[in-house]
Structures are given as C-alpha cells and as structure tokens.
C-alpha cells in the first residue's frame, strides 16, 4: 500500500539541507493545501519570497544525480476570488528586491511584521511604528470572481465589498498561511474579462542546492538573486522548479533533478489560468489542494526539469501517436530505416536564462545532454515536429520535442 501524507505548513526560503519532518519512501501519495503565491506574499514584507510554498519533503534514498517523478493527480480550487496585476515597486520600502527584502524607511526594520488596518494599499502598516509599508503595489490590476463550480472566472467591476469581506476575515486562506490576502487591495482596473478556469501548479519540484527565496528558484531570477546578496550562487545550483508552465495540470508528469540529499520536493504558486508568457508578470493566484504521487528514479541525472504533458493540452501536430498511427508509419517506412522505428512521444524540456535567447539555448543544450543528439539535430527535430513556448518573458521557456519513447520508458513504467 502506498504511504500517504498531508502537508499544510509553509516556508519562504528553500534549499540546502532538507528537514525530515515530512519524510516519505518511494511511490508515496502526497496531499498539500497551498495558499496563493505572488501578490499575498509580495505585500507581506515579513515573507522573504514572492511565494509561500509547502515545507519540503525528504524522499528516502534520494541523492544528487537522481530525479523525482511527480504525477499530478488532482488540483482543487478552494478560493472564490483572486487579485493580480502589474507590479510597481514603492521607492524606499525595500532594499535591492521588493519581493524578498521589504524595508520600513521610518524604523529601518528589514522584513518587518505588519498589521492590516484597512482596505487598499495604505491599509497595511509596520507593526513596529505604524508606517504604511508595502514594498510594491498593483499598477494596473483586477479582482476575479469564480463561479461556484470553479469552471469560469470573471473580473468584477467593483471589488470594494470583496476587500471588506477579506479585511473581516471572511475570505479563505489556509490556516497556517502568514500572508496578507491580496484581495484587500481593492483593485479592479481590468473589468468584464471572463476566462475558463484551467488550474496548474506554477512552482513544483526539488529544492535548490543553496538556500534562496522560493519564488526565485529559476534561472531568469539569477540576476535578482545576485543583486539581493546571493553572490555565491551558480545557475546549476537551481532546479528551475518555478516554471509557470500552464501544462503542469492534472494528468501531467513533472520530472525534477535532485540537487540535495533528500530531494526536498515542494509545491506552491497555483494559478487558476494563464496564457503563455505570463506577460503581466503575475496572474490569478489561488488557494488550492493538490494530490500528487512521488517516485524516485536513481541515477537519472537531468540538467533541468522535463514535463510529460497530458494529451488534451497539446496541439494536434505535437500530440501522442495512436497505436494505429504508429503501426501504419512503421510498416510504411520500414524500408527507409536500418533500425526499428521508435515510437515518439511529446516531452517538454525547461530552459532558463537572463534572456529568452539564453533560455532557448539552455533548453536545447539540456535536450542534447539528455538524448545524446547534437545541438544541431535537436534544433532540427524541434523544428520538424516541435515547438518553442514561453513560460515567462523574463527568460523561461519550454521546448516540446517528439522524443523516442525509449529515453523515458523505464522511468515512467518502473
């Protein structure tokens, strides 16, 4: 019987040594209740990250050079509303990085505790001296309401009552969350937009080699990390778990490289929906309950995460071949190949960097390392039947390549 654990505790900094508070063996089921990412933590300066993520899980037997398979079984939306928008830093209310180093300019407290006294951006004040303290505000944003079945979202015309409900403690947050709900900001610049709810996990994978803010575990944040004082950090210390890839939905599989003993698998930043690129920088963050299966793969040394997507999230040219299609292709073209023709499946490879060009180059290099194909062959394969898609315009991409099934068969069937 598979072991099951439930996690409802959260941290902001991740990496380095992994606690054994939550310890599992191979092939365990994990249920996690998660608070919203981004805007709640971003206006709560005592939180040293743009995310509150689940306390990392120690996977028995895992070592650097291994990988962890995470099968996403369920994502349940638990909130009625979401607030998001474009960030504008507030001068003097932070040092180096508004998301990780909030600062009170009056009493000079770094990452001060706060009190919530009113709705709107001026309603969050320093607990020490009472100064209005948020390190960033929403320049242009919205409040979205979800229908009862959590199938659709709609950006409301007036968010004041929602903000007041939140101030009074009547909108849901997990009990152990430390963030101030962004719903108190009372923002509704973008009105009358509706969208399907298609939830996915934005931050998912193994802990980085060194301790960093959880929202910065991605190569496009490397410059921000160095600026904020993490000068001894190398890109290879990260695991690119903060992907913001919309295909990380129910039915998909994420395979993450292990950088520390115990792996430190964690989750956070669930979004209700998002288009490729996350152009505004932030999107519809929600509380959610997720159900995943975790499996250890020894000596499967990845340079970065890969996704095995659900077929319903793929365009026709990049989708899985049916058995009938594959049998037809193999019979029709068997005289064209000296070897038996391999079945191809879509695999999505994450790449990151300080620019999109650097991220694409990084992804191509990771595919080459994984498959043994030359850089040029990877580029050709991704052009014939592949795709370059943007997770974040700041420098995170995912390359889809129809990959011989043999590269992954043992991993997903063991």
N, C-alpha and C positions, 0 to 999 in steps of 0.2 A: 504494500500500500504506500502511495506517495505521501510524504510528510507535507502538512500544510501549516503556514504561519500567517499571522495578521500583523501589519505594521501601521501604526498611527502616530509615530513620533518623527520629528523633522529637525533638520540641521541646515545651516547655510554654507559652511566650509566643508569641503570634502577632499580626500586624498591622503596619501601617506599610509600610516598604519590603519588597519581596519579592526574596529571593535568586534567582539564576539557576542554582543548582546543578542543579535539576530544571526543565528548560525543554522545553516541547512546542509544537507547532504545532496548529492547529485539527484536530479529528477524530482524536484520539490515544487509544490504549488505555493505561490505567494499572493496574498491579497493585501492591497495597500489602499488606504484612503489618503488622498492628496489634496492640499489646499491649492488655490490659484498661484501661478507663477507671475512673474513680471510686476504689474503695477502695484499690487498689495505690498510686496517686499520693497519695491522701489520708493514708496512713500513712507516706509517704516525704517528710519535710519539706523536703528539698533540691529537690524538684519544686515549682515555683511555680504549680501549677494542679491541678485535680482530674482532668486528663487528660494523657496523653502522646499527642500527635497526630502525624501524618506531617508531615515537612518540607514546607512549601507548594510548590506547583508554579507556575512562571511560565508563563502562557499567552501566547504571542507575539501581539502586536497588541491585547491587551485593555486597555481604559481604563475609568475610572469612567463610569458611564452605560451600559455594556454589561452583558450577562448571560452566565453559563456554564450550559450544559446538561450534566448528569451522568446518564448512563444506567447503571443498576446491573445488571450482567450476572451477577455471581456473588458469593456470600458463603459462605465455607467456614469452619466452626467448627474450631478447631485444639486447643482445650484439653479436658481430661477433667473439670474441676471449675470451679465458680465460688463465690465467697463474697460475700455482700452483707447489708445490713440497714440499720437506722435509726441515724443518726449522733448521737453525743453529744459535744460539744466538751469538751476537758480544760482546765480553768482554768489559766492561766499558761503553757501550752505553745504559745501563738500570740499574735499581735498583730493585732487587728481582724478577721481572717478565718482560721479554722483550715485552710481548704483551700488558701490561697495564701501564708500567712505563718506557717509553723511557726517556733517560737522555743524555744531552750533556756533555761529560767529559771536554770540554775546558772552556765553560762559566757557567757550573754547573746548567743549566736550566732543570727542570723536565718537561716532556711532551712538549718540545719546538715546536714552529711553524717551518715549513720548507719551503724551496724553491726547485723547480725542475729545474736543470740547464743542465742536460744531461741524456742520457740513461744509463742503467746499475746501479748497486747498489751504485756506487760512485757519481751518479748524484743527490742525494737527500741530501741537506745540511741544517744546522741550520740557521734559519733566523736571529738569533742574532749575530752569529760570523762566519758563513760560514763553520763550521766543517762538514765533512762527518758524517752522524748522524743515519742511520737506525739501529735499535736495533737488527735486525736479518736479515739473508739473506737466499736465497734458496740454499741449499747444492747440491741437485740434483732435477731438475725440468723440466718443459715443457711449451710450449705455444701451445694451441689448437685452431684450426680454425673450425668454424661451417659452414655447407652448408647454402644456402640461406633460405631453409625451416626449418632450425634448427632441422633436424632429425638425423644428424650424426656429430661427431667431429673427427678431425684428428690432431695429434701432428706434428707440422711442423719441417722441417729440418733447417730452418733459420728464426729467429724471429726479425732480426735487423730492417727491414722495418716496421714491426708492432710496434716495440718500438718507432721508429722515428715518425710514424703517431700519436702515443699516446702523445709523447712529444709536438707535434704541436697542440694537442687538437682535433685530428680528429677521436678518438675512443670514443664511447658513455659512458657517466656516467650521472646519474640523476643530474639535475641542482643544487640541494641542498646538494649533497654529498660533504663531506670535505676530502675525501681520495685521495691520490695519486694512480692512477691506477697502479696495479702491472705489467701491460703489458710493462711498461718502463724498467723493469728489464732485458729484452732481454735474456731469458733463454730457452734453448732447448736441454737439455741433453737427454731427452727421446723422440725418434723420431719414426715416422711411426706407431704409435698406433692409431687405429680407434675404435670408440665406438658409440653405439646408444645414442641419447640424450633422457634421461628419467628424466625430471626435478622434483625436490622435494624441500620442504621448510625445512631447517635444524634447524631453531630457531623459534619456534612458540608456543604461549601460554600466560599465565598470568604472571604478574610481581612478583618478589620475595618480601618477607616481608621487606627486608632491601636493601638499595642502594648498588649495585655491578656492575662491568663491565658486559655488556650484554652477552658477549661470555662465561662468567663463571657461567651462571645460570644452573648448572648441578652438581650432586654430585661428579663426578670424578674430578672436579676443586676445591673441598673444600680445599685441602692442599695448592694449589696455591693461593687461596684467603687468607688463614690464613697467609701464608708467605708474601703476599703483604700488610699485615696490617689489614685485615678484621677479627681481632681476636675474635670479639663478635658475630660471625656468627655461626649458627647451621644448619645442613643439612636440617632440617624441615622448615627453612626459605626460601629454594629454591623451585622452581616449576618444575625443570628438563625440561624447555622449549627448551633448546639447546640439541636436541636429535640426530640430524644427522641420522635419520632413513629413509631409501630410500622409504619406503611405504607411506610417507606423500606426496602423489601425488594427482592429480586431481581425484575426486570421493571418496577420503577417508575422514574420520572424526577424528578430534582430540578433546578429552575432557580433559580440563586442570583445576586443582584445583585453587580456588581463595584464595589468601593469604592476600590481602589488599582490603580495601573499594574501589569499582570502578573497580576492577579486573586488569586493566592495560594491556589489550591484546596488544601484539606486534608481529612483524614479522621481519625476516631477514635471511641472510645466505642461499640463494637459490643456489643449486648445479645443474649443467647440468646432472650429473650422479655420481654414487658412488657404489662401492661394499660394502658388509657388513664389518664392522670393521674399515673402513677408515684408513687402515694400515699405510699410509704415513703421517697421521695426518691432512692433508689438501687435498682438491680436487678441481674440476672445478667450482670455484665461478663465478657467473654471475649476471648481472643486469636483473631484471625480473619485470613483472607486474602481480600481483595476484588478484584474485577475490574470496572473501570468504563470507559466511553467518555466523553471530554470534548470538548465542542463549544462554540465561541464564537459568540455572537449579538451582532452590532454594533448599537448604538443601541436596545437593548431594555431600557429603563430601569425596572426594578422597584423598588418600595419595600421589598419583603421577599421571602423565598423562596416558591415555589409547588411543589406536588407533583402530578405526573400519576400516579395510583396504578395498580397492577395490578388488573385486574377481579376477581381471586379474593379480594382483600382488601376488597371493597365489599359492603355490604348490597344486596338486590335493588332497593330504591327509588332507590338512588344509583348504580346500575351503568350501564355503557355500553349504549346502544340498538343493537340489531342493525340491519342494513340493511333487513331485512323490516319491523321495527317502525317505523323512521323513514319508509320509503316509505308505509306504511299511514297514519301520522299526517299526513304531508304531503298525501296525497291526500284524506284525510277532512276536514281542516280548512283546505284551501287557500282556501276562500271566506271564511274568518274573518280573513285577514290580507292587507294591501295588498302585502306583500313576500313573497318566497320564504321559507319557514320554514327556519331554520338548524338544523343538527344540533347537539345539545347533548352535551357530554361532562363528566364529573366532574373538576373541578380543586379542589385543596385549597390554601388560602391560609393562610400562617402569620401570626399576630398575637402580640405580646408586650407585657408591661407589668408594673407592680409589683403589680397585682391581676388576677384573672380578668376583671373588668368592663373594666378598661383594655385588657387583651389582646384582648377581643372587639371593643371599639371600634376598636382599632388594625387588626385584621384586616378589619373592614367598610370602614374608610377606605382600606385598601390595595386591596381589590376595586374600590371606587368609582374610585380613581385608575387602575387597570389597564383597566377596562371602559368608563369614562365614564358609568356608571349613577349616579344619585343614591344617597345613603346609604339613603334610604327604599326605593328599588327593590331595592337589594342585600339589605336586610333581608327584603323580601317574597319575593324569589327564593330566598333561603336557607331560608325557612320553607316555601314550597310544595314544593320538592324539594331540600332541603339538610340540613346538619347542623352543629351546633357541638360539637366534640370537644376534650377537654383533653389536651394533651401533658404539661404539668406543672401541678399545682395551684398552684404558686408564681406562675403568670402567663404561661403559653404555651399557645396554642390553635391549632387548625386548623379553618377553616370550609370545608366542602365546598359548592360551588355548581355546578349544572349550567350550564355556560358555553358560549355559542356557539363552535363549533369554529373559526370564522374568526379568533378572537382569538389562537389558538395554532397554526393550520395551518401558516403559513410557518415558524414557529420549529422545529417538530418534523419538518418534511418537507424542509427545506433540506439 
